[in-house]
Amino acid sequence: MNGGIEVADLCFSYNEREILHEVTFDVQSGQLVTILGPNGSGKTTLLKCINLLLQPVGSIRVNGIDISEITSNELAKMVGYVPQMHTPAFAYRVLDVVVSGRTPYLRLSMPQKRDYELGLQILEQVGIGHLAEKSYTHLSGGELRLVLLARALIQQSRVLLLDEPTSNLDIKNRILVLKVLKGVVERGIAVVMTEHDPNLASLFSDRVLLMKNGRILRYGHVEEVLSRESIMEVYGVGVEIFRNNGSQYIFPVL
């Protein structure tokens, strides 16, 4: 595989408690892969391991390169990351926060005019251009997530990792974010995100990875993975699945 992510036999333990167990999968360039699973299944830990925020055992290759052999600055040019939780500490302008994503390219220099122009362009792309001059500490939870997405996009990396990018967003902005990500994928970037809503995963994903207790239970195309049996196995709830115009919709059985 020339581009994307290859993860092989990935394991991670914390205080002798195993969190991830022999996780193996790959994501090709131009694919959007959604990781689904109950709380505590290891979704966030997996993203942090791929970005080397945690130090796992196993192999991770991005665009064919073993990321354990490159510098953190080189990794930041290859992989963008949007965390699940972030608390703004300083009242920077939103535009300055977004442009900080250019840091791996700046070395010791200051951002240039072209960096700010790119920042404004990306803020418009994610639907929050009107927030460019607003204080970062005065944002709603949903606005904050969109700013973090913009900061990751400005890195112009070939791989994008997002931990629950639609959390704290209303339905309009959820769809906006996912449409933005589909546009990113169409430019040949590999996108991996965690999500709780199987319907959003079904509608927007090229492939779905189902996790439970730190292991991959299923990985493949939506129709193959999101079956009534697999959802019962992972979540312990019954569902009905309806298909319409090539899409499938999942409803819990109450």
N, C-alpha and C positions, 0 to 999 in steps of 0.2 A: 504494500500500500504506500503510495508516494506522499499522500497528505492525510491530515487528520490525526487521530489519536489511536494508539495501540496500548492497551493495558493487559498485562499478563501476570497471573498468579499473585495478585496484590493482596497483601495482608497488613493489618494494622492492629496493634493492641495498646490499651491505655491502662496503666496500673495493673498489668497482667490480665486484664479483661479483653478478650478478643472482640474487636469492633467490626473488622472486615476479614473475610476468610476466602482466600484464593479467588479473587474477583478477576475475571478475564472477559474482555470485550473490546471491540474496536468501533470507531466512528470515522466515517470517511468525510473528506472535504465536501461541502455542499449538502450535509445532512443535519437535520435537527433531531436530536435524541432526547427524550424525556425520561427521567428516572422517577418512578413511582414506588411508593411503599409507605407503610405506617410509620408513625413517629418512632424514632429509635432504631430504624432499620439500617442506618449507616449512610444515608443519602448525602448529607452534608459532609460527613467525614470523607467520603469518596471524592467529592469535588476538591476538598482541601488537600488530599493526598496527590491528586493529579496536578495541583498547582504548587506542590511542595511546601504548603503552609504546615503540613505535618510530614513526618519522615516515615514512609511506609517501607515494607519489605516487598520486593517484586520489581517488575519492569514497567516503565512508562516511557513511551516514545511519542513525540509530537513531530509531525512531518518527517518521520524517519529518524529523528535525533533522540538519543537517550538523554532525557532532561537532567539526570543526575550528573552529567558531565559538562554542563554549561553553567554560566554565572546567572545570578538572580536577575541582572539587568537584561541578559539575553533571553531569559525565560519570560520576562515581562513584555518583550517585543513579540513573543510567540503566542502567549496565552493571556487573555483578558479575563478578569474575575469580578463578579458582582456578588458580594456576600449577602446573607440573609438578614443580618442585623447590623446596623451602623448608627452610632450616636454622634452627630456633629458636635465638635468641640469648640470651634472658632467661627466667628461670623464672617467668613469669606463670602465674596460674591459667588453666585452659582456658576457664572462663566469661569471664574478662576478655579473652582473645584473641578470643573470638567476639563479644563486645559491642563490641570495637574496630571492627567492621564498621559500627557506627552513626555513626562519626565524621563523615561528610558531613552528617548531620542535627544535630549537636550544636553546631556553631560553636565558641564558647569555653567552653561549659558542660560539666559532668561528666555521665556517664551517669546516668540516673534509674532509679528502681525499675522502671518499666515496660520499660526497655531490658534490665535483667537478667532480668525475667520472660520477655520475648521470647526472650532467649538460652537460658534453660533449656528453653523450649518447643521451640526448634529443635534443641537438643542431643538431646532425647528423640526428635524427628522422625527424626534421622539415626542413632538407635540407640546414642548414647553419653552419655546423661544421667548415667550413673554416673561419668563422667570430669570433671564440672563443677569439682570442687575439686582435681583433680590438677594437678601441675606440667606445664607445656607442654613442658619439656625432658626429661620422663620418659616420653614416648609412643613407641609403636612406629610404624613407617612407615605402617602402615595406619590407626592411630588419628589420626596427624597429618593424613592426607588427609581424614578425616571432619571433623576440627575446621576445616580450611580451607574445606570445603564449607559447614559451618554458618556460618562467618564471612561467606561470600559471600551465603548465603540471608538473613541478617539485614539486609543492605542493602536488601532488598525492591525490587530493581531489576526492570525489565521485560525485560532481556536478561541472560543468564547464559552466560559463557564458561568452559569447563573444559578444561584440558590434561591428558589422560590421567587422569581422575578415578578410574579403577578400578585404577591401578597400585599394587603393593604390598599389594593386598587379597586375602584368600582368597575362594573362590567365593561363600560366604554373604554377605560384605560387598560383593562386587561387585554381586550381585543387589539387595542393600539400597539401595546408592547409586543404581542405575539405576531402581529403583522410586520412590525419592524424587524423582528427576529427572522421571519420568513424572508424578508428582503435581504438580510445579512447572509442567510444561507444561499440565496440565489447568486450571491457574489463569490461563492465557492468557499465560504468559511464554515468550519465545523462548529456546531453549537450543541452544548450539553446543558440541560437545565433540570432542576428538580421541581416537582409540582405535586399538589395534593388532589387536584381535580382531574379525574380520568377522562372527562368529556373534553376539556381543553387539550389534554394530551392526545386524545383520539383525533381531534379536528386539525391540529397543527403539526403533529410529529411525523417524521419519516419512519422512526423506529421508537419502540418503547422498551425500557429496561425495568423489570419488576424485581424489587429487593425485599427481603425479609431476614431479619436477624443477621445482617452483614453478609448475606449471600445473594447471588443472582438466581432467581427462580425461573425467570423467562426473559428472553431477549430476542426481539425480532420485529416484524411488521405489526402494525396496530391490531389487525384482525386476528393474527396468530397469537398475540400475547394477551390482549384484553378480552378474554372469554369469561363466561359466568363461573367456570370452574376455577380459573386462576385467580379471579377477584375474590371468590370465597376462600381460597387457600391463603391469600395474602392478608385480606382485611377481615375475614370472618363474617361477611354480610352477603345476603343474596341480592342479585340484580337481574334486571331484564335488559336485553340489548336489542335496539331497533336500528335498522339500516335504512338510509334514505339518500338517494343521489350520490352514492359512493362514500358516504360518511356513516359512522355508527354512533349511536347515542346510548348512554348507560344510565339507567335509573334504578335506585335502590328499591327493593321490595320491603315495604313497611309492614 
